[in-house]
Amino acid sequence: MMRDRFPLFAVVPVLLVGLGAGCEELAEAPGRSLTDVEAARLAEHLLGKAGIRKGLCSVLGAADGKLALHIVRKSDFLVDVREARAEAVAAAQRTVDVEGLWVKRIIVAKGPLDRLGYADGTIDLVAAAELKSSDLAGLKPSEIVRVLRPRGKAVLGCRNGLKDAVTIDRLKQHFGPRAKVSKDRFGVWAEMVKSVPEGVDSWSHWEKGPENNPVSTDSTVRPPYLIQWLDRPYFVAMPVVTTAAGGRTFLALGNITHHPREWATLYTLIARNGYNGRVLWQRKLPEGYMVHRSAFVAAEDVFTLIDGDRALELDAETGRELGEIRIPGLREEWKWMARVADRLFVLSGKDYRMQTVRSRNWGAGWWWTGMSRGYKAERVPWCWGTTITAIDLKTRKVLWTHKEENPIDARAMVAGGGSVFFYSPNSRVGCLDGATGSLSWTNTDPEISKLIEQPGQGLQGHPGFRSTCAGLYTPNAVLFQVQNRMNVTALSTKDGTLLWHRKKTIQRPNLIYVDGQVIGALGSWGNHLALDPVTGKTLTDLKFAKYGCVRLTANPNALFTRGEGVLRYDRKSRKVDRLTAVRPGCNDGVITANGLLYVGPWFCDCNLSLIGTAALCSAGDLPVRRADAGRLETGPGKSENVEPLPVTPGDWPTYRASNRRSASSAAAVPTAATMLWHVHPEAPTQPTPPTAVGELVFLAGDDGKVRAVDAESGKTRWSHPTGGPIRIGPTIWQGRAYVGSADGWVYALEARTGRLLWRFRAAPAERRIMVYGALSSTWPVNSGVLVHDGTAYAAAGLADFCGTHVCALDAVTGKRQWQNSDTGPLDGKLGNGVSVQGNLTAADGRLLLAGGNQISPAAYELGSGKFTPPRKVTLKPGANRGQEVAVFRDRCLLFGGRLMYSPTEQVTSSAYFTVRRDQKEFRLLTGRVPPAWNDRTFLCVHGRGGPVCYDADRVEELIRKGFPPLPPGKKSYGRRCLIQDLPKGSARWAVSGRRATISLALAKNAALVVDESYPARTPSTCNLSALALTDGRALWRYQLPSRALPGGLLVDRRGRVVVALEDGGLVCYGSKP
């Protein structure tokens, strides 16, 4: 079992919350179920006792599901119900599966109480209202402690009216002094609050603290790491500042976007629960707000931000305005603020509004020429003030004011050692006593300003963010490192005399102060050096460099920067390792706070497997079982006995029609078609691409449900719930439907009825976390299920460093044939290797998995699971990270396309498709849309254009020949694509115009194309077209009711065309009988 890494509980007073008029106690009627009204009252009572209404709630014991349902309705919780009895799980699932709540807001899952299936420190509230004395034996207080996040609460007990209910004496005996036990008119309760572990630190300012030294003292997080949570937005406006305190994070997003995909995040402040990533509140910042500065102070319960000529104080948990801080008589804009104990220091000056940049660029990446107005000026216009003020935060009175005649650079403002330091270019550097505001010293030597302001020449790298912090406090020296300037300059903190100066070698050395040394990228090749802060002499060459503009940060055991991915320099062993699945955000770097590492978010298109914002935790000693005990569960009846559902060549029984993922059907579509039906989901749902066999269409979605729909009418035949989102639709084989769910399980259902045949936990353990807004296993089965020769194959995992688990199961019984759990962490202490980043296919006796940015496709022997890496795992990602892997003409592997965890919209992307044949590998196409093919035709799209049709033989010959030999001196073909080498006129036909293709499929007689207006518009202008294979002429075309799901297109055996829509709907076109 995992050891308890946190203190147990702090005892808190019992909070008895009345429910107002009409509230009455629960009647004593042993054995009676709750009415809806009683369940609602009890839910309100428990929420009142907890004092929390947002985040993750674990309810122990399902009963009939009414209580959990009313907790959802009366709060903003995502509720996960744990119940050991299968029959109670089924009954509760029926109760709560209403209003589109399933998976989105509530889950009921089978699981024991002695081992709760959550990551450490994840749950906000653990509640139980129907505990019996017999339940306490399996309900360990230490297990409650493990899953609760610091400051999280548990309310455990039994309501009135139950037989064999736990008594107040048994609660006292079981939980002891850890809890406050009481009885009220609703029942008996034990209430507990988890203490904050020792060693946890906050990140209160943009550069960690007022000293501008981004070094955390948080000692609780160490490698190896696991993902604690992941969340959107995938891409954000820039620049970015993150602060963290009190178990929360605060993300401020700035004024510049380089693509339309980021527009919605301009001037946005997002507060999150730091332990599970749930958004607590959001707030828009004023238009023109400058984010990248010391404008925010995060504290335990209050978040303070600059708002023009004042500071606003917000409740850190709710975002509610608590008050404001003003300087009497001052009408200038606050440029900088820093908090030291109960004092707030402020620099103010003339108001300046930042230019808002809403770029319409649709190309990959971004560029420094697209920055806001003033960025290229000799002196940037946004950071200048003349008045420094100190405020007592207890009395709100001004303690002192200091004014300068010449402008002060807010980027260089820094406080430390009881002093406030300022720099006024071409005037002086000064030090103020923090208590009195008196001038301790000044240095007016013009040579100092010359050194600090000397323009950079010959510096490596791009210009970087000119808003970057320029001052660093150390006990003996204050250092200045202005962006795009030539020197680092150190002055004595005692008297301001020049101690030393040193030329930079790169634009952004990003100095920090650690263990009495100054560390920064000052070596000849951008390598990091440790310097004596008083003399500037080099003490040590750390022998690692950084990529781009990501700042250097640190905690007690490591230094962090960008590497590619997360570069970690171990302070004890002095060795470098990397995590290549994720990457630090450009402005923030890696932030250590709340006992976690925070990385992201991004505004670029770097080769990452996971994007958005991520939190990493220590892996600890999570129990991972490789045995089969408890992993295979069977449903009612025999799994061998199912109603037949034969598959014919015209069916579409699996993802992209076949195990080769060709997206083609032997059925012919009508030459004239009409809409046959259009069905809507009960609530908006992101669907999977559908499949179809016979008269049934199958699909699933991010609501965790598998569905079968009547292909003639669109009516739902059956629906079966799973415990997490589903990304790849059902595979149909011999009357069975197979799916993999984000809950970590593989499900086999009877295809005609939806009856559960069996389910197998592919994940090595139950460990649930928040992944992009949904509760998910750390090892979701997002590969889909491939059935080949009677064996069902699936892969569970999220990121390589967390582990990747590929398994082969008997397709009839679910019994495991083999499992490979050794290909996640293949290289390095932090674990780089294969991630589960897309679908499966099979070729040449091998199972092939889209494996992320290090190894893709990853190949396993079908019979044994043996893995042989195709190449060495490198420190820099080199594989095509796209989610598609397919087989063309037996010998050609096609892989790439859209990143699995990314927007479905046609946003900017560096996606492309690679072809591999006989160990030779080339780029074939650019873009996110996979091609479709059959024996005679190869249908594709290059980039964001229209469909192009080739003879399949011509494409195979092109792949066989490959590129001509490289000319002397050239090492690679760069981004050149093979398809571009075909001479003009090689295509059978092509469709041009201002439409972006998002889905392709082939029927016997036609090409099916879904496209949309480009750039994408709202409302949707998606069209479905059937084009003649001979010449590309339109047979028919329809505008779809709403935006289509990319790849959500199929042809069934009767030639009906079914399109999945992004809102979860389905629409079908064909000829009427």
FENCOR-V352803 format. One record per helix or strand of 2 or more residues. SS is the DSSP state (H for helix, E for strand). FROM is the first residue (numbers start at 1). TO is the last residue. If there is no record, write none. Layout:
ss: (SS;SS)
from: (FROM;FROM)
to: (TO;TO)
This chain:
ss: (E;H;E;H;E;H;E;E;H;H;E;H;E;E;E;E;E;H;E;E;E;E;E;E;E;E;E;H;E;E;H;E;E;E;E;H;E;E;E;E;E;E;E;E;E;E;E;E;E;E;E;E;E;E;E;E;E;E;E;E;E;E;E;E;E;H;E;E;E;E;E;E;E;E;E;E;E;E;H;H;E;E;E;E;E;E;E;E)
from: (9;36;54;66;76;86;106;123;133;141;148;168;180;187;225;238;248;260;268;279;296;302;310;321;333;343;357;368;384;397;410;414;419;428;439;446;471;477;487;498;512;517;528;538;553;558;566;576;591;596;613;632;674;691;696;705;716;731;736;745;756;768;774;786;791;800;804;816;840;846;858;884;892;912;920;932;937;947;952;978;989;995;1006;1023;1034;1044;1057;1066)
to: (10;50;60;73;83;96;110;128;138;147;159;178;184;194;231;245;257;265;273;284;298;307;315;326;340;349;358;370;392;409;412;416;424;433;443;453;473;480;492;503;514;521;532;541;555;562;570;579;593;599;618;634;679;693;701;710;721;733;740;750;761;771;777;788;797;802;810;820;843;849;861;888;896;917;926;933;941;951;961;981;990;1002;1013;1028;1039;1051;1061;1070)
